[in-house]
Every structure is written in structure tokens, then in C-alpha cells.
């Protein structure tokens, strides 16, 4: 069984005031997120349907209203995004800029030194998968070298094969 809902009379009074003075849709929703469950005895799901938002958003609106007391301009959303990023996108781009010139000249960029530079920049060791995801995020791709050397002399190799002395079997 769910725990019983506590209705704070002061909070409901503040929510009524806020709903009457709301100048923004977000401010009105914050007040309604408190008023509907307390006055109309609605569940979070029913409140979410009435407000046109998700169930989790109703809980966030209630929490924000309780923390602020009076509704003000809502803060930016805190969910989503790169929460565990080691570097910002600009810092990552600056780190890769050192290797961009050789890569554009056609030189091979090996990820081992790139990983060492990232280790120094972050201040701790990082796994190789972090480096692979970093280069993928910045649209770098793996380019394999050619299967043959550009200075290969194919006709010369064929003549060498033909001039070789064939092995002969001799009786003992």
C-alpha cells in the first residue's frame, strides 16, 4: 500500500497565490502540480494527464515549487546530457586539433599517443574505449592503409618469379 499523502496547508496556500499571479505557463504548471493532488485528490498519473506532462515531470514541478517557495523562472533541465564527461566538447576538439594537421596530410594517427595525451589532460588513466568513443564523437574514422606498397614493382616481381631456378629432384 502506498504511503498516505501529506498535505501542507501553507504550501497549498502559496500554490493558490502563485496560480492566481502566474505570468508564465511553467509557473502555472508548478502551482497546479501542487494544487491538483492536494485539492482534487488526484494521483501523479492523473495530474500528469491533466497538465499534459509526464508523471516524473509532475514530481519535479512539485519539488521545484517546494524548494523555491514562490515560482520564479524555472531552471534549465538537469536530466540528460553528458554527466560523466571527462572534458567538454570544446576541450575535446582542442585536444584533437594537435593531431588534425598530420591526419589531413595523410599520416596515420595512432591512438596510443592520443590516449597518453588524454591521460595527462584528465589527470588519470583512461580506458582505450574512452579514446575510441572520443574520436567517434568528433566524426573521425579509421582508415586502413593500402594492402600494397605504392612503390611496388609488379612486373619486376613477376620476372623475378620466372627467372628463379626451379627445384629439381635428384635421386640419392
Secondary structure, DSSP 4 states (H G I P E B T S, - for coil): -PPPPP--HHHHHHHHHHHHH--SHHHHHHHHHHHHHHHS---HHHHHHHHTS-HHHHHHHHHHHHHHSS--SPPPP-SSS-TT-SS-HHHHHHHHHHHHHHHHTTPPPPHHHHHHHHHHHHTS---HHHHHHHHHHTT----PPPSS-TT--HHHHHHHHHHSPPP-----
